[in-house]
Amino acid sequence: MFAEADAGARELVTSALTLLEAMVVPYRAGDRSLADRFEQLLTGSRGIRVIDLSRDQLRDAAQLRAASGVKTPDALQLAAAIGSGCSAFVTNYRRIPKKIAGTRVLQLTDYA
């Protein structure tokens, strides 16, 4: 997927929450340079689009949580994907149900 995105053949979409999650460990270790590199990788790489979360997506995430019981971070990522028109949501978390209205959930463990 990443090679296809880098070649311009596919667009990968993630929410700004990914940026937060990617920078926690470097910040905890006091490594601002690594945090900056993670940010540059996510925001400056060809074929990767980071979606800011809107109030509408927060509402959508709340509805997803209510309907499916997914955790808040997962609901936010799903709402961003669905709201951006993604055809599939790729995850490695088994806690996300395979059937979510509005998108197809692909769990990496099913393909490994």
C-alpha positions, 0 to 999 in steps of 0.5 A: 500500500505504501509503495503504491501511495509513493508511486501515486497509484493510491491515496492513503488517508488517516486522521490527525489522531495518527499524528498524535499517537505517532509522536507520544513515544518520541516526546516521552523520550525527549526526542523532539527531532524524532517527533518532527520526523514522524510529523514530516513523514505523515504530512509530507509523504506523497500519497498520504493525506492527514484529515483534520477532525471536524465537529461533524466527524466527532458526531459521526464518531459518537454515533459509531461508538453508540452503534458498535461499541468501538473505543473513541480513538477507533471511532474517530479514525473510522469517522475520518475514513468514512467522511473522506469517502475511503473505500476500505479501512485497514487496521491491525486492531481485532477489537474493530468489528469487520462490519461497520456501516459506511466502509469495508474493514480489512484486518491485516491479520486476515492477510498475513 
